Amino acid sequence: MPIINQIADYYEEMKEWRRHLHANPELGFECYNTSGFVIQKLKEFGIDKIYTGIAKTGLVAIINGKKKGKTIGLRADMDALPLKEEIDHNYKSKVDGVMHACGHDGHTTMLLGAAKYLVDTKNFAGQVALIFQPAEEKGGGAAEMCKEGIMDKFSIDEVYGIHTLPGSPLGKFETNSNTVFAASDDFLINITGNGGHGAYPEQTVDPVMIATQITQGIQSITARNINALKPVVISVTQIHTGTAYNIIPETASINGTVRTLTEETQELVKQRMTEICNGYSLAFKGKIELIYNYGYPATINYEKEAAFAIEVAEEISGKKNVDGNAMPDMGAEDFSFMLHERPGAFLNLGQGNGPGVHNTKFDFNDELSPIGASFFVKLIEKGLPLN
């Protein structure tokens, strides 16, 4: 695997950075210490154009090449998850109930490794915008950074990102030239009935029965309203109601998530959920309120930029270790907001066997850091050639 030799030499240093970040996780927009660590390293590398306080704790650092040219943005997310780490290693999370269970400590490390190399060599024409983003897991930090104008302020022409992929062979890249990740929405259904004694249900409007009927009705959307070749996931994940075994409650609520790959499917799901709720309201004489929240949009690569990223990935890992026609993933990624602003591509990068992301036993594979950093560097040198 042709990792850049100089970056390979960074391995032990990058491992140290990553494990420091892993031991000191932060949530959402509160990545103060994480961004502080990143700023410290960037300054040590010799980068002085660092713009902080974007989306609270996000930052953008600029590296100028040897000649003028366009600007390519490289993004890494920094936030952790509200999970209690179960693995006892010497860099275990020091923050109870918070851990890096999605590899963002590794993503940040890979971009730092690339930054160190790029500022040292500057073997490109144009600018690199290093984007360190908070709140990918919850809050849409990418959207906030875009709202604060990073694409225009830093004249970013294209933007790229990568994400670790456990379960895929170490160093294998997976992406496509269309939809990489699904849109992620959530919903809340509030049901108000008429409570009473469990022995006299005829005197009540039972919100528990309505909740079960709605849950079954929602599942019929996938089976009976959506073309079988158009992926969609509708999951009811919570039903809350009741206080005692012999009391029919007054209210019930249903929560869940919707994952779709196209806006057409997304709108059809919302429409059918509305109709199902209205129908059961009439049928059972209960009051039903649907609150449908649009979340992260689908992450959709641009064809030209995806093809370029695949070409770069093949240089790093070899053609056999690059799948440029990978199936879309029904997970979500707020990098989608950046792709709404500028052309670019997002890729998954295999880290070998082990627990999946959002698992209390997950750990980023440090052997991946030089591979990801080399990919970022090659992306810049090929995308912003001196000659």
N, C-alpha and C positions, 0 to 999 in steps of 0.2 A: 504494500500500500504506500504510494509515493507522498508521504507527509513531508512537508518542507523541512529540511534538515534543521534550520535555525529554530523553527517552532518545536521540533522534536526535542531540542535542547532545553526548551522551557518546561518540559513535562513536570519535573519535581516542583518547580516554582508554581506552576498552574495548579497542581494538586494541592499545594499549601493554600493558595487563594480559595480554591473551591471548598476545602474543608473548613476554612475559617467562615466562609459564608454559610455553609451548612450548619455550623454550630451556633450561628447567630441569626436565625430567621426572623423576618418581619412580615406583617400582613398588609394587604391592600395598599393604600397610599402612604402608609406610615413607615416607609423604607428609609428612614433617616440615617441609621448607621450603615446600611448597605450602600446607599448612594455616597455616603461619606468615605467608605472604603474604596469605592470605584474612583471617586475624585482623587483620593490620595495616590492610587496606582497610576492614574492617567498623568498626574503631575510628575510622578517619578519617571515616567516614560519620556517626559518632555513635551507633553501636550498642554498648551496654555489657553487654547480657545475652548473653554468649558462653560456651558450655559446651564445654570441650575434653576431649581424651583419651578420646573415645568410639570404641570399636573401634580403639584405639591412637592414630590420627591424625585421626579424624573429629571433627566439631564440629557443634553446633546453635546458631544465633543466633536470638533472639526479638525481633520488632518488635511493639510494641503499637499498636493503632489508636486513634482518637479516642473510641471507645466500646467497651464490653465485647461479647463475642460468641464464636463458636466459633473454633477454630484450624485453619488450613490449612497443611500442610507442602509445601514445594517442595524438590526434591532435585536436586543436581548431583554427579556423580562426578568424582574428581580424579586417578586414577592413570593411568599410561602403559603402554606395552607394551615387551617386550624385543626391539626391532627396531632395526636400524641405519639411520638416516635417509639417504636418497639425494639429496635436493634441497638444493642449496647456496643458501640465502637468509640474510639477515643475522640471523635469529633461529633458525638451525638448532640442534638439540639440542647442548648442551655435554657431555652424558653419553654416552660411547661405548656403543653397543648398546642404548640406551633412547631411545624417542621417543613423542610423542603422536600415535599413528596411528589413534585412534578418536574424536577430537574432544572428549575430556574437558576439555582446556584451554579449549575454546569453551563447553562446558556450564557450567564454573565461572565463566567470564566473564559469561555471560548472567545467571546468578543474582546475581552481584555487581552488575551493572547494575540489575537489578530491586531489589536491596536498597538501593542508593543512592537510587533514586527513592522507594521506599516509606517509608524513614525520613525523607525530606525532606517528603513530602506527608501521609502517614498518613491518606489518604482512604479509610478502611475501619473497620469495627466488628469488633473481635476481635483475634486474634493471627496473625502469620505466623511459622512455624518454618522457618528456612533450614537445610537439611540438606546439609552438605558431606561426602561419603562417600569413603573410600578403598577400594581393593581390589575394584572391580567386575570387572575382567578376570580375576582369579584370587583366590579366597579368600572370596568372598561377603561383602564388607564390609557390604552392606545387611542381611544376616542377622545379622551380629555387632552392628550398631547396634540392631536390633530386640531381640536377646537381652539387650542391656544396658538395654532398657526405654524407648527414646526416645518411643515412641508414648504410653505411659501417663505418663511423667515430664513431658512437655510438653503433655499433653492434646490430642494431634493427632486431629482428627476426620476429615480427608480428606488425601490425599497425591497429588501430581502430579509428573511428570517429562517431559522431552523429550530426544530424541537426534537429532543431525545425520544427514542421509541424503544422501550423495553420489549423483549420478545422477538425482535428482529436482529439478525446477525450484526455483530460489531462492525460499524463502518458502512453499512448498507443504506443508501439513500432511497427514499420513497416519496414520490410526488406525482402530479399530473398537470396537464395544461388546462384544467378546468376547475371543478370544485374539489377542494382538498378537505375542508371541514364543513359541517352543517351549521345552519342557523340554530341558535338556541333561545327559545322563548320559555316563559313560565306562565302558569295560570293559577288563579284562585277562584273557587266557586263557593259563594256564601248562600246557604239554604236556610230560610226561616219558615218554620211550620207552626204548629200549635201543640204544645206539649201536654202531657197528661199521664194518667196511671197506665202502666203496662197491661193491666187487666181489661182496659176499656179502650182499645185502639180506635174503635169506630168514632170516638169522641175527639180524636186528635187528627192533626195533619203531620204524619210521621216523617221527619227530615232524614232519619236513618234509612228508611226504605227508598226515599227519593235519592239519597246519596249513592246507594248501591245501584239503582237503575241508571243514574247518570254515568257512573263509572263504566257500566257495561255498554251504555250507548256510545260513550267516547271511544271505546275500543273498536266499535263497529266502523268508525271512520276509516281506519287503516284497511280493514277487511272488505269494506263495501263501497267506499267513496273515492279511494285513491287507486290509480293504475298500479298494478303489482310491480311494474318496472320502475316506479318512481319511489325511491326510499323515503320513509317517514317513520318516526318513532314518537308515540304518544304514551307517556308513562304517568299513571296516577301514583304518587309516592307518599301521600299523606291523606288520611281521613280523620278528622277530629270531631267528636261528638259525645254527649252523654255524661252522666254522673253516677248513676246507680242502676242495678239490674232490673228494677221494677218501675222505672220512670222513662217514659218516652220524652226525649229532650225537645227543647224549643228550636234549637239550631244545630246545624252541622256545617262543616267546611271541607272542601276537597282541594288539594294542591297537586301540582305535577309539572312536567316538562314536555315540551314539544321540540322535536328536531326535524328540520326539513332542509332539502338541498336547493329548492327553487322558491322564488317569491309566489309563484302561482300555487304551489302546493301549500305553502304557509298560509295564504289567504283563504284557501279552500278549507283548511283545518279550522281556522278561526270562525269562518262562516258556519260550518257544520256544528261546531261546539255551541255557538250562539243559538242555532235552531234547536238543538237537542235540549238545551236549558230552557228555552221558551216553551218547547213542547211539553216537557215534564212539569213545568209550572202550571200550564193549563190542565194537564191530565190529573195532577194531584192537589191542585189548589194551594200550592206553596209559593212563597216568594223566592226567586232564584236570581242571583246576581253573578255574572261572569266578569272577572277582571283578567284581561289577557294582556300580558306585558311582553313587548318585543325586546329581545335581548341582543346578543351578538349576531350580526348578519352572517351569512355563509362566507367562508374564506375561499375566494375564487381567484385562481392564478391567471395571469395574462399569458397568452400562448407564446409570444415571442420571448418574453422574459423567462418563462418556465423552460423553454427549449435551451436557452442560454445557461440557466442554472443547472440543467441536466448535463449539459456538455462539460461544465466545470466539475460537477460531481463525478463524472466518469474519469476525469483526469486524476482526481484524488483517490477514488476507490476502484476504478476499473469498470468497464461496461457491465460485466456480470454482476456487479454489486450495486447497480442502479436500476431501479424500477421506475421508469418515466410514465407508466400507465397504471399507477396504483389506484385501487378503489377509494372512493371518498370515505372519510371517517365521520361517524355520526356524533363525535365529540365536537366541541366548539373552540374557537381561538379568536381573541380580540384583535389579532393582527389583521383581521378582515377590514377593520376601520381604516387602516393604513392603505390597504389595497383599494379602498373606495376613493382614496385621495390621489394615489399614484400607481403606475404600473409596477409590477414586481412579481415575486413568487415566494412561496413558503414550502419548505421541505421537512420531512421527518428523517431522522438519522438514527439507525439502529445502534443500541448499546449492549446487545447480547441478552442472554437469558436472565430472568430474575423477576421479582414482583413488579406488577404494573404501576403506573402512576396513580396518585391519590390513594396509595396503600401505605399503611403505617410502617411497613417493612421495606419501602422503596429506598434505594440509594442510587445516585448518579454514578455511572462508571467513569472513573477518572481517565481511563485509556481513550475515552472519546474526545477529550478536550483538544489534543493536538490535531485530530481529524477535523473537527468543526472549525478550529482556528485556521487551518490550512485552506479549508473550503472558502471561508470569508476572504482570505488573502488572495487566492486565485481568482475569485469573483471580481475583486477590485482590479487586479493587474490585467486581467483579460477584458474587463468591461471599460477600463480607463487606460488603454495602452499608450505608452510613451511615443511609439512609432506609428 
